[in-house]
């Protein structure tokens, strides 16, 4: 039985319409999903803080008492102001003495002491990294075996007992400065967890990509690949100083060289 050209064209038209709808849906999902998830997480945090803090505020200072409507984020504002006031008070001598006295009491409690010290170390580490003392560079190391490469972050040069013990194990008299590096190997898709590794300097391959670009590569499981320095330079060369593309310049990114050429 012969198929009429009209029915074939209708079938191809419906297929093309579905493909366009699918492409538009996936493009919109890439934009809508992160925004929706971010707003949901922010609203969840605000609601959680409000539920814990607002009941502790006297009714005289609660704006919902006067306007008759709960103010979203009021508990978060109170928490931020209270934390800032506590930080200001602990900067002087009297405040520091109070903190030391409270920590001495906590050190006498077996279970509470471990929880408090662990949480304090985590918060101090996060705040130290956010203030500028974060990872220095991104790198590649062979892990978990030779021939398999993993993204890692360079923390610092290994010091103290670790390089000394490694040198003694290898039969060296004394460790040379800078022979080992401490690197953090993140996990996918959560780069905040991972492994601390002490790697010989010659086994660490420093990358040109920034720490932020390497973190995006890890979080996306290799889907978000940052451009190479050559691609970035080519993209800047195709643009005018005001950011607009030059006349006649191709809008697509520069083609990557073959893998063999990149290795050379």
C-alpha positions as semicolon CSV with decimal commas, in nm:
position;residue;x (nm);y (nm);z (nm)
1;X;0,000;0,000;0,000
2;X;0,156;0,328;-0,109
3;X;0,190;0,613;0,139
4;X;0,064;0,943;0,008
5;X;0,311;1,234;0,005
6;X;0,063;1,441;0,206
7;X;0,050;1,196;0,501
8;X;0,429;1,161;0,493
9;X;0,473;1,539;0,507
10;X;0,227;1,561;0,800
11;X;0,418;1,293;0,989
12;X;0,752;1,469;0,932
13;X;0,594;1,802;1,031
14;X;0,468;1,656;1,360
15;X;0,810;1,503;1,424
16;X;0,982;1,836;1,358
17;X;0,737;2,016;1,587
18;X;0,805;1,769;1,869
19;X;1,180;1,804;1,825
20;X;1,156;2,183;1,843
21;X;0,935;2,163;2,153
22;X;1,180;1,920;2,315
23;X;1,477;2,148;2,241
24;X;1,291;2,453;2,377
25;X;1,188;2,260;2,689
26;X;1,543;2,146;2,765
27;X;1,677;2,497;2,708
28;X;1,417;2,642;2,944
29;X;1,481;2,369;3,200
30;X;1,849;2,466;3,217
31;X;1,741;2,819;3,314
32;X;1,433;2,750;3,526
33;X;1,561;2,456;3,733
34;X;1,864;2,633;3,893
35;X;1,661;2,948;3,965
36;X;1,374;2,750;4,117
37;X;1,604;2,534;4,328
38;X;1,800;2,837;4,449
39;X;1,484;3,024;4,549
40;X;1,352;2,715;4,725
41;X;1,671;2,666;4,925
42;X;1,688;3,035;5,020
43;X;1,324;3,037;5,127
44;X;1,377;2,716;5,327
45;X;1,671;2,868;5,515
46;X;1,479;3,191;5,586
47;X;1,175;2,998;5,707
48;X;1,386;2,772;5,929
49;X;1,565;3,067;6,093
50;X;1,239;3,257;6,139
51;X;1,075;2,957;6,307
52;X;1,363;2,932;6,557
53;X;1,436;3,301;6,625
54;X;1,103;3,487;6,603
55;X;0,944;3,307;6,904
56;X;1,237;3,425;7,116
57;X;1,180;3,793;7,028
58;X;0,954;3,983;7,274
59;X;0,620;4,086;7,128
60;X;0,707;4,451;7,185
61;X;0,989;4,429;6,928
62;X;0,814;4,196;6,686
63;X;0,672;4,389;6,387
64;X;0,398;4,129;6,338
65;X;0,244;4,252;6,667
66;X;0,187;4,596;6,517
67;X;0,101;4,517;6,157
68;X;-0,076;4,184;6,216
69;X;0,124;4,001;5,945
70;X;0,439;3,794;5,981
71;X;0,741;3,957;5,820
72;X;0,948;3,698;5,626
73;X;1,317;3,725;5,706
74;X;1,273;3,913;6,034
75;X;1,427;3,624;6,229
76;X;1,721;3,613;5,990
77;X;1,782;3,987;6,040
78;X;1,771;3,942;6,417
79;X;2,016;3,654;6,394
80;X;2,260;3,857;6,180
81;X;2,244;4,160;6,412
82;X;2,283;3,943;6,723
83;X;2,583;3,760;6,576
84;X;2,748;4,088;6,479
85;X;2,694;4,228;6,830
86;X;2,844;3,914;6,988
87;X;3,144;3,943;6,756
88;X;3,194;4,307;6,851
89;X;3,174;4,227;7,223
90;X;3,426;3,943;7,202
91;X;3,689;4,170;7,043
92;X;3,765;4,348;7,369
93;X;3,953;4,203;7,663
94;X;3,647;4,141;7,879
95;X;3,466;3,956;7,601
96;X;3,767;3,737;7,524
97;X;3,793;3,641;7,891
98;X;3,426;3,539;7,891
99;X;3,479;3,324;7,581
100;X;3,783;3,155;7,735
101;X;3,589;3,089;8,057
102;X;3,300;2,936;7,862
103;X;3,539;2,719;7,657
104;X;3,700;2,591;7,979
105;X;3,358;2,480;8,100
106;X;3,288;2,312;7,767
107;X;3,624;2,128;7,779
108;X;3,510;1,956;8,099
109;X;3,213;1,794;7,922
110;X;3,325;1,480;7,735
111;X;3,067;1,462;7,453
112;X;2,990;1,833;7,428
113;X;3,362;1,908;7,406
114;X;3,409;1,692;7,095
115;X;3,105;1,836;6,918
116;X;3,196;2,196;7,002
117;X;3,560;2,166;6,896
118;X;3,465;1,990;6,570
119;X;3,204;2,250;6,473
120;X;3,439;2,534;6,567
121;X;3,721;2,396;6,352
122;X;3,489;2,352;6,054
123;X;3,356;2,708;6,080
124;X;3,704;2,855;6,124
125;X;3,827;2,662;5,820
126;X;3,536;2,783;5,604
127;X;3,579;3,145;5,716
128;X;3,955;3,129;5,659
129;X;3,908;3,001;5,304
130;X;3,643;3,262;5,225
131;X;3,870;3,543;5,350
132;X;4,139;3,465;5,093
133;X;4,342;3,175;5,234
134;X;4,170;2,921;5,008
135;X;4,314;2,677;4,757
136;X;4,594;2,818;4,547
137;X;4,563;2,633;4,215
138;X;4,384;2,352;4,042
139;X;4,582;2,050;3,935
140;X;4,573;1,694;3,805
141;X;4,696;1,391;3,995
142;X;4,694;1,023;3,908
143;X;4,427;0,872;4,132
144;X;4,323;0,607;4,231
145;X;4,594;0,440;4,022
146;X;4,846;0,519;3,750
147;X;4,680;0,612;3,423
148;X;4,363;0,755;3,582
149;X;4,360;1,132;3,636
150;X;4,153;1,332;3,883
151;X;4,096;1,704;3,943
152;X;4,242;1,829;4,273
153;X;4,317;2,158;4,446
154;X;4,660;2,258;4,573
155;X;4,643;2,354;4,941
156;X;5,006;2,427;5,028
157;X;5,353;2,275;5,046
158;X;5,368;1,984;5,288
159;X;5,555;2,070;5,608
160;X;5,629;1,914;5,943
161;X;5,628;1,547;6,020
162;X;5,464;1,417;5,701
163;X;5,748;1,495;5,453
164;X;6,005;1,394;5,716
165;X;5,842;1,054;5,763
166;X;5,813;1,003;5,387
167;X;6,180;1,092;5,341
168;X;6,279;0,847;5,613
169;X;6,065;0,577;5,453
170;X;6,236;0,640;5,117
171;X;6,579;0,624;5,281
172;X;6,661;0,995;5,249
173;X;6,858;1,169;5,521
174;X;6,640;1,480;5,538
175;X;6,340;1,602;5,337
176;X;6,408;1,885;5,094
177;X;6,179;2,187;5,112
178;X;5,896;2,176;4,861
179;X;5,934;1,811;4,765
180;X;5,573;1,730;4,858
181;X;5,245;1,914;4,821
182;X;4,922;1,874;5,011
183;X;4,625;1,860;4,771
184;X;4,253;1,824;4,826
185;X;4,077;1,571;4,604
186;X;3,705;1,665;4,582
187;X;3,420;1,428;4,513
188;X;3,144;1,463;4,253
189;X;2,893;1,627;4,270
190;X;2,972;1,763;4,619
191;X;3,320;1,921;4,609
192;X;3,311;2,011;4,980
193;X;3,385;1,649;5,069
194;X;3,692;1,461;4,954
195;X;4,036;1,340;5,053
196;X;4,354;1,512;5,171
197;X;4,651;1,368;4,982
198;X;5,025;1,433;5,016
199;X;5,172;1,402;4,668
200;X;5,530;1,444;4,540
201;X;5,566;1,771;4,355
202;X;5,675;1,601;4,033
203;X;5,348;1,403;4,027
204;X;5,130;1,717;4,040
205;X;5,026;1,866;3,704
206;X;4,926;2,232;3,750
207;X;4,631;2,344;3,535
208;X;4,562;2,683;3,378
209;X;4,196;2,680;3,483
210;X;4,105;2,864;3,802
211;X;3,985;2,695;4,118
212;X;3,629;2,811;4,046
213;X;3,638;2,666;3,694
214;X;3,778;2,337;3,823
215;X;3,503;2,324;4,088
216;X;3,237;2,371;3,817
217;X;3,399;2,089;3,619
218;X;3,380;1,860;3,923
219;X;3,023;1,957;4,016
220;X;2,895;1,905;3,661
221;X;3,068;1,565;3,633
222;X;3,273;1,687;3,338
223;X;2,985;1,850;3,146
224;X;3,091;2,214;3,203
225;X;3,438;2,235;3,048
226;X;3,617;2,572;3,086
227;X;3,784;2,715;2,776
228;X;4,156;2,677;2,727
229;X;4,383;2,986;2,737
230;X;4,407;2,970;2,357
231;X;4,027;2,965;2,319
232;X;3,989;3,249;2,570
233;X;4,249;3,460;2,387
234;X;4,083;3,386;2,052
235;X;3,746;3,491;2,192
236;X;3,888;3,819;2,321
237;X;4,055;3,886;1,986
238;X;3,721;3,848;1,807
239;X;3,558;4,113;2,025
240;X;3,580;4,491;2,027
241;X;3,674;4,683;2,346
242;X;3,301;4,741;2,417
243;X;3,240;4,365;2,425
244;X;3,060;4,339;2,090
245;X;3,184;4,091;1,827
246;X;3,397;4,229;1,547
247;X;3,247;4,253;1,202
248;X;3,295;3,931;1,011
249;X;3,415;3,740;1,319
250;X;3,260;3,396;1,362
251;X;3,021;3,365;1,653
252;X;3,111;3,010;1,738
253;X;3,399;2,921;1,965
254;X;3,740;2,836;1,828
255;X;3,785;2,472;1,746
256;X;3,995;2,277;1,990
257;X;4,318;2,132;1,852
258;X;4,336;1,754;1,824
259;X;4,416;1,563;2,139
260;X;4,754;1,458;2,005
261;X;4,847;1,820;1,931
262;X;4,739;1,928;2,280
263;X;4,956;1,665;2,439
264;X;5,252;1,783;2,235
